[in-house]
């Protein structure tokens, strides 16, 4: 099912409670009082998703020092996410959204075109949620490479 539910700054960030790569339930509400980057990616272990996740890990201390947590969400099962995290040395939570409920709520699931073919899939998207749970920034269709660097620049970190 597609969604045209695009979020904009000032919107309430949709709540979620998803299973992490460690088997724990992680909710958006767990981050209340801190800003959090919630990013959606298509598949653990693919080249682009690996590059993006490693970029977040390499810069996690900078984000954390600025009071910003990072959470990655994909449709992968927790066991695959655990393997991905271990293989790449990732240091932030990876959450499983196999039903695509959170993706649809954030507008990160929908029609995509690649190599001239249209299909349904994860729209690589990143959201900055403020400490009160409002969308501070919403970016859709981001590129895996260079995206984290642009975030750091835009946030002046």
NULUM-822981 format. One line per 8 residues: their letters; for each residue z, y, x of C-alpha. Coordinates in steps of 0.001 Angstrom, whole numbers. Each point is the difference from the previous one (the first is absolute). Layout:
N
A) Z Y X ~ ...;
***
This chain:
157
XXXXXXXX) 0 0 0 ~ -997 3377 1406 ~ 2023 3112 -132 ~ -1010 3641 41 ~ 3655 940 350 ~ -269 2425 2911 ~ 3290 1609 973 ~ 304 3606 1107;
XXXXXXXX) 2787 2013 1653 ~ 2893 581 -2372 ~ -545 -3210 -1976 ~ 2915 -2422 -227 ~ -620 -2848 2429 ~ -293 -3258 -1947 ~ 3019 -2229 589 ~ -511 -3463 1459;
XXXXXXXX) 2091 -2980 1025 ~ -1942 -2441 2157 ~ 743 -2957 2266 ~ -84 850 3700 ~ -1160 -2034 2972 ~ 3651 -1052 476 ~ 356 -1191 -3611 ~ 2182 2930 -1061;
XXXXXXXX) -756 2191 -2999 ~ -835 3556 1050 ~ -213 2827 -2528 ~ -1196 3568 246 ~ 3485 971 -1186 ~ 1424 -1483 3238 ~ -1488 3022 1792 ~ 1376 2696 -2305;
XXXXXXXX) 1411 2842 2076 ~ -2659 -466 2714 ~ -3713 594 40 ~ -2099 -3158 160 ~ -3617 -770 799 ~ -1293 -2692 -2351 ~ -3348 -1290 1139 ~ -2265 -2601 -1553;
XXXXXXXX) -2314 -2173 2071 ~ -2414 -2818 -917 ~ 1042 -2993 2129 ~ 2461 -862 2737 ~ -1604 -1117 3253 ~ -3397 1630 -468 ~ -1123 2359 2785 ~ 342 3283 -1916;
XXXXXXXX) 3304 -914 -1616 ~ 1364 -1170 3344 ~ -1002 3271 1678 ~ 1609 2074 -2763 ~ 3230 -2047 -11 ~ 286 125 3798 ~ -564 3779 -73 ~ 2861 363 -2488;
XXXXXXXX) 2255 -2175 2197 ~ -896 1968 3156 ~ 964 3237 -1767 ~ 2885 -1270 -2135 ~ 2694 1694 2106 ~ -1749 3361 -476 ~ -160 -505 -3765 ~ 3606 -1254 -155;
XXXXXXXX) 1259 2924 2114 ~ -1595 2305 -2590 ~ 1842 -1835 -2795 ~ -3065 -1956 -1149 ~ 34 -3760 -631 ~ -3190 -2106 -84 ~ -854 -2869 -2350 ~ -3300 -1912 -81;
XXXXXXXX) -1220 -1807 -3128 ~ -2786 -2573 -358 ~ -860 -2833 -2402 ~ 888 -2582 2683 ~ 2787 -2511 -570 ~ 3324 575 1849 ~ -592 -2923 2398 ~ -3320 1490 1168;
XXXXXXXX) 1674 3394 390 ~ 2787 -1572 2090 ~ -2579 -1568 2313 ~ -1895 3294 255 ~ 3197 1908 789 ~ 1061 -2518 2667 ~ -3470 -280 1584 ~ -374 3789 273;
XXXXXXXX) 3622 957 699 ~ 128 2238 -3079 ~ 3298 1790 -581 ~ -117 1184 -3615 ~ 56 -1898 -3314 ~ -3159 -1621 -1325 ~ 61 -598 -3751 ~ -1918 -2514 -2088;
XXXXXXXX) -1746 1178 -3196 ~ -2010 -3087 -1054 ~ -215 1159 -3629 ~ -1219 3426 1201 ~ 2494 1713 -2320 ~ 1089 2624 2535 ~ -3586 457 1203 ~ -1163 713 -3536;
XXXXXXXX) 2902 2382 -647 ~ -910 1974 3127 ~ -3759 -106 -637 ~ -513 -2105 3128 ~ -1863 -2819 -1777 ~ -3477 533 -1328 ~ -3718 -74 510 ~ -1207 188 3594;
XXXXXXXX) -3442 10 1548 ~ -597 -1613 3374 ~ -3379 -790 1521 ~ -1667 919 -3294 ~ 2095 -2426 -2047 ~ 2514 1051 -2617 ~ 3170 -2019 -482 ~ 3617 352 -1061;
XXXXXXXX) 2530 314 2785 ~ 2740 1888 1752 ~ -864 3636 617 ~ 1611 797 3353 ~ 2404 2754 -1051 ~ 3051 1792 1340 ~ 2692 1899 -1871 ~ 2819 2164 1252;
XXXXXXXX) 2883 -167 -2466 ~ 2677 2677 288 ~ 3751 -632 21 ~ 193 445 -3800 ~ -2786 -2495 -753 ~ -2894 2424 -566 ~ -3445 -312 1559 ~ -215 2503 2846;
XXXXXXXX) -3473 -1090 1151 ~ -2536 -2550 -1304 ~ -2938 -1135 2125 ~ -2588 -2443 -1349 ~ -2757 -1806 1901 ~ 1502 693 3424 ~ -1441 -1556 3153 ~ 2172 -2487 1881;
XXXXXXXX) -767 1449 3408 ~ 1415 3451 715 ~ 1787 257 -3331 ~ 3529 -68 1421 ~ -901 2633 2575 ~ -1279 2289 -2767 ~ 3219 -550 -1955 ~ 2064 988 3035;
XXXXX) -2144 3115 492 ~ 117 969 -3685 ~ 3800 -464 -45 ~ 255 1968 3268 ~ 1886 -2856 1717;
***
